[in-house]
Amino acid sequence: MKLSMFRPLRIKGYRSLFGAQLFSDLGNWLDMIALQVIVAFHWGLGETAVATLIIVLGIPWVVIGPFASVFIDKLPKKTVMLTCLVLRITCVIGLFFASNFLVLLVFVFIKSTVAALYDPARQSVIRMTVPKELLPEAVTLSQLSMNTMKIIGPALGAALIAIIGVRSPFIFEAIGFAISILFLLTLPSLKPPVSDDESEQNNTQEQVKTSYWKDLSIGIRHIFSVPPLKISILISSIAFFIIFLYDGLFIFVAKDLGFSHNNYGYLVSAVGLGSVIGALFLGNWTNWQAKPISFMAISSVLSGTLIISVGLGAMGILNLEQWVWFFGALLLGIMGSGEAVPYGYILQSETPEIMMARVSSAANSIQTFSMLIAPAAGALLADLIGVSFVMVGAGAATVLFGTSVLISFARRMPSGRSKSNSAQI
């Protein structure tokens, strides 16, 4: 099999962007474990504090990102990304010296806000540097970076805490962001897309406000006017909701499956490894781009089946060896890439350059909102019906939704293709 997924790296602009993303993703995941260790162990705060930390991390993506994305669409993307990285380094330094929980939350909020501005700009640069025929590979490489750093970042963070100290990950995070800046400085000049509407803008405050809300609504309307984009965002948002519905309960399920605290980490790592394998496979086998929505739906059905199996195992109905559950976790990660990679491709291929920041930011907002409300719903359901039943229910809902999408598209097939030419169902 040819490693065709690396073809976008031949393009200087994308190569610079990808190098910056690698170290930026590493920095993002380095501090996740450090923040939780500081709050829960170093300061001795409880579950409420950890939950507050997670909520503060998510709020900027839901509230600030979509509204600020209108300006990001109009600003030079390279300048936006460089400015964001400088601000992230400043916030990381603040986290290193944070003396109490309130100060830490302030810097976490600012850092998350800057990240919510950085990502839409990054999505725009992908589209501006990569030709359309290489978008599947470029999106897969981006997903591969995120999945790989999800494994390396927390593991490296834990090692740094054990060897150097609890705040040491912040130092290496700042270094990672600094290296990202060096990569972005090699990014060639990007020609910004200009729309006809923007050339007619006037300078009065009232007209600027009108233009802003108009631009924002155009981006949101675009999502609902393009069926593949709308459905892919819906699938990914529901997938995120279901994942985070049981994610906080997974450690209790693993305990029921016979895993100890010593080997539970390996089970979680198996999911991460599976996501990397899935991204590598999809990057080299790109036939899925002919029908990415159907591929996402099939992945949902298969992952839901695996989740149901895990729930049945926690109930004692399925008694399997631990190596089988490890393999199941690996498959679950692979199926996760089967949803994430096609979604990224549809987002890029179905969105005009001029509104990429707006559309990607709105999509992030919907997904993050589902991720924020899911843990509370999962905890409530676990108290009512039990952890294993939550797993079975979450898996059944995933299978049902994926099947519904497949049936819905199957009924539409005789009527012909959708209006979109670049991403078929």
Phi, psi and omega in degrees: 000124178288142179277067184291341183293344182268003180300322179299338181290350175286343180272122185304316182298314180290325178299317177295318180296317182293319177300318177295321181293321180306309183282332175291316177297320178299315179298319180300319184273342178297320187272352181300311181288325180297316179300315182291322178294318179298314183291312188278322187254313184291316179263350176069028179275161188265196184298326181297320180294318179295318178297321177297319178301315181294320179295316179297325176296327186269332186303315180301326179292329182276318191259310189276314185309308182299323182284324180282341185296335178300318179288325180297323178300333185262344183269158175297121188295321180297317179296318179300314183292318178296317179298317179298319180293321176298317178294324178294321176298318179299317180293322179296321176298320177298320178295323180298322183262002182302127186262346179209173187295322181295315179297318179300318180297323180298312180290326176298317180297314181296316181297318179292324176298315180296321178296324179291340175270327182293316187296315176300323177295319178297317178300320179295320182292325175305312182293329183279342184251340187247130175294156188301326182291343179256006181300318179303316180292320181295317179295320180295319177299319178298316178294323178297320178299312181297315182293320180294317181288339173295334178271311185290316185303302180299321180295315178294320178300316179296320179294318179296319179298317182291323186270316187255312182158166189293332182261000183298328178302330180295325179296313181290330175296315178298321178296319178299317178294325178295321177294323177299321178299318180298320177295316183292332178295338177271358179292127180297163177298136182252130179278114183288138176288143181238131179263159179296324182296322185292331182289347183257007182291145177253179189259357181289150183298319182297319182288326177296318178297316179299316180297320180300308182293327176295314179298318180297315182292327178298317179297318180291319179296327180300320180302314185280347181267350180245103186307312180301320180292313180300313184289323180294321177294320178296315180299312182294323179293317177294321178298316178298318180299313183293320179299313182282348174296321182251353186302314180290343180263355189298326181295327178286324176296316179300322178298317178294334178278356177101010180274143177262175179294340180285324184251003176296322180300326178293327178295316178294320179296329179297322177297315179296319178296321178298321179294325177291315179299317179298318179294320178298318180294313183292334178288335181257335175248098189257017178296340181297338184292344177293324179220069185295326180294314178299322179295319177297318181294318178297319177299322178297316180298315182292317180293323177298321177297319177295319180296319177300318180299319178297317178298318178295325176295320178294330177284345183092004180283320175255114179253100184239158177292157182297326181296331178291320179291324175299316179295322177297321177295322177298314178297324180297320176294321178296317179295329177297320175294329178296342175261319187289317184293310176300324177299314180299323179294316180296318179303317182285315187282337184258008182238126176297150180306320188296338182235021182299317181296316180298313184291314181295324180291320177296319177297316177301322181297314180297316182293316181294323178299318179295326179290328182285323183275341185295315182301320179295319178296320179296317179296319179296315180294324179298321178293326184278315188238351180101151185297316183296323179291328175296318178298313180297317179296319179296318178295318180296320179296322179295315179296316182298316181293314179299319178295320179298319179296315180298317180294318181299316180289326179297324179290332181277342187306317181298334183281356177105184183279163177285174180293337181282133179262337187269337181222098180276164182286000000 
